[in-house]
């Protein structure tokens, strides 16, 4: 394939797109296009290096530009921000993308396929339902607290105690409040069913993929985490140069504040995909809670780590380790191999 003859930075939006085009001789051209005009313009331009910020709609446009023979690169938005010169406007943003995409150490985001986005969609729907359920439970506990009825924290307690509260005619609830709380309790039950339906769909997606099936062998990885990692990495994981790069993209490595020869490492950076980082850490916590009486090599390492650094830091360390293992499994196509005792 011919090398790109120009670089194009595109500041994407819903309807109006601002482009900065840099020719091979360094000359710049600015252009503003409507949504319906963009693909036709890109189709009739020589093969180019096209940079876009990784934001809403970016993966779709990157796939379409690649179909037309261009090299489409998604850039981390935080990375691009450092190249903006002057006031923030659409053309300056597009110019910053041109500068950022041509740097040798650019920070890119892997273009996701429709299959990867479908998996993410299921997770987003499930997570939205979980957040609705949490909000509803908090609302119920607050409502009952104002009427002198205290519920213990946790959804389990709310499920168990609400029917008893509704049946108790001597707890001071009015007829109207009893009816409204009963309606909210029905909504809670429906949310439970909706969440289970999405989890069943995730389980089916997990069973349909050999990659996610292999992921399940890693301690602390279940169908929810396995499918989300697969959606993030893709089938090959080659969007990241190394396992450390992948762990760093999830915010599971320490922040660094160093000067001269003195290296100072701080707490974990918490950058990147918060949802996936949370899944990995929760899975690691489950492993740590059950490792105290085990004698395999991983459990012994975790026991020593807990004694030396504490439970929470050990959980993050295992989450980091698991992220690296999952990346390696995706890249090499190999199965999980537990460390020998």
Secondary structure, 3 states (H helix, E strand, C coil): CCCCCEEEEEECCCCEEEEEEEECCCCEEEEEEEHHHHHHHHHCCCCEEEEEECCCCHHHHHHHHHHCCCEEEEECHHHHHCCCCCCCCHHHHHHHHHHHHCCCCCCEECCCCHHHHHHHHHHHHHHHHHHHHHHHHHHHHHHHHCCCCCCCCCHHHHHHHHHHHHHCCCCCCCHHHHHHHHHHHHHHHHHHHHHHHHHHHHHHHHHCCHHHHHHCCCCCCCHHHHHHHHHHHCCCCCCCCCHHHHHHHCCCCEEECCECCECCEEEECCCCCHHHHHHHHHHHHHHHHCCCCCCCHHHHHHHHHHHHHCHHHHHHHHHHHHHHHHHHHHHHCCCCCCCCC
